[in-house]
Amino acid sequence: MKKRELLLKLRDEAQLGGGIERIESQHKKGKLTARERIHFLMDEGSFEEIGAFVQHRCDDFGMEKQRFLGDGVVTGYGTVNGRLTYVFSQDFTVFGGSLSETHAEKICKLMDLAVKTGAPVIGLNDSGGARIQEGVVSLAGYADIFYRNTMASGVIPQISAIMGPCAGGAVYSPAITDFILMVEHSSYMFVTGPNVVKTVTHEEVTSEDLGGASVHSGKSGVAHFTAANEIECIQQLKKLLSFVPQNCEEKVPSFVYESSDETRPALTDIIPENANQPYDIRDVITEVADAESFFEVHHNFAENIVVGFARLAGKSIGIVANQPAFLAGVLDINSSRKAARFVRFCDCFNIPLLVFEDVPGFLPGTDQEWNGIITNGAKLLFAFCEATVPRVTVITRKAYGGAYDVMNSKHIGADMNFAWPTAEIAVMGAKGAAEIIFKRELDKEENKANALIAKEKEYAEMFANPYRAAERGFIDEVILPEETRIKLIKAFKMLENKVTNLPRKKHGNIPL
Ligand code: HXC
């Protein structure tokens, strides 16, 4: 065969992965192939493949007779929304997308290039884990990837979409990356699958109940996003990328923005008359952010805190907001973990932080204490303390107790702290406070209930407002709700060139 024809033939062969039959079987399961996924992710015509002819080196178990060009992973670069992006896409039609020595080498090569050139890496994962026929070399391949994931963490964004079963080693690389997206009913993540679970613990469980999208987005918090199908998942991925700089040296992407009337009258009526009544903090977020820009992260997990990206005057910000509509917005283990991880991501990539605060405190009780609310709450505290990006807080209503300190207070490094006139900044709610500090007086009263109400009122008048904190400068300005957007636009503009240096150290020791 002529040299030119040989190349064209090999190129065609590489396109087919594990062969037509296995591609059909992948389609029958409602799944796209590795190449189809890349096609939908990258800008048209931009993808350049690297390593299409790589083959495995295993000669055991008859493997020498089964070699497929590319060895179960398509790797390369191109653009997403016009920006350089690296992608690896595991090919389930080749040994179930399992990771061989050479498959790992391809991913590592890509990650090294991404770090050198400062651009994100997207992993489209669909893999049965370590290639069983290869033994320790495939384990070594995983470890090589984990090491690179860790070294690249905080340098370039790393995002993992889970698009099929991901077992064993296949889950730990995504776990080190910044975000995990899962597809409902066709993607699974577990360290050991249902069969092993049954053998070891005698527990009978389906793949879906063990590690499906709903489990990981709602119960474990492993997944940040879920999508109804693969196309929706890829669209979410692109949207996520649109908020994020290419690397830790870059500023956030800036979109064209035309200023208009920035007052937001709808914000005046959001806080209910009764301080114990809930409201949805998303109504505040969507009013304040640029139209339709809010992109929520971890929607189904720890719903008492809302986190996500948005744009303010065209520029990305990260939002952390207590959610009074769920468990009164209390801080607990999961909400602290969720918010801490988000704050860390934003700080890695120069994304300014906006905090909306309405928090009655930390959730009390044995469940929380025994499972480590102390260590987990401290994660959020630590994450805010260490964050050097521009940081602004708006207290909409309650800011009680330790939660006042934790939620981006002035004292832990926030740059601008606003409060609405409805803010209540105190050690605790008026009832609890009155019961404790006026206990002796109340015990002497004949009508204790009435006396308590009077004392409660006394305490509330003193502290259930933002002015004590404003007197001290802990609040920079008390603002009307409708002024919030313009105040925030100006504050973040003023903070644009903020520089803060942390003390010289190897690294801090976040309470993990
Ligand atoms: C080699 C594998 C493979 C693997 C699947 N295949 N997993 N080949 N190594 N790990 C092959 C199958 O032989 C089959 O080949 C093809 O991929 C499709 O697999 P099926 O089982 O037919 O598909 P399905 O029914 O959809 O099940 C997918 C699956 C299952 C859930 C992923 O294959 C499975 O449980 N695989 C093993 C998972 C596992 O235990 N992995 C090792 C984890 S240990 P043919 O030729 O028929 O198409 C690990 C250690 C790393 O990863 C630890 C690092 C911290």
Boltz pocket constraint, residues with backbone or C-beta under 6 A from the ligand:
constraints:
  - pocket:
      binder: B
      contacts: [[A, 22], [A, 92], [A, 93], [A, 94], [A, 95], [A, 96], [A, 97], [A, 98], [A, 99], [A, 127], [A, 128], [A, 129], [A, 130], [A, 131], [A, 132], [A, 133], [A, 139], [A, 142], [A, 165], [A, 167], [A, 168], [A, 169], [A, 170], [A, 172], [A, 191], [A, 193]]
      max_distance: 6.0
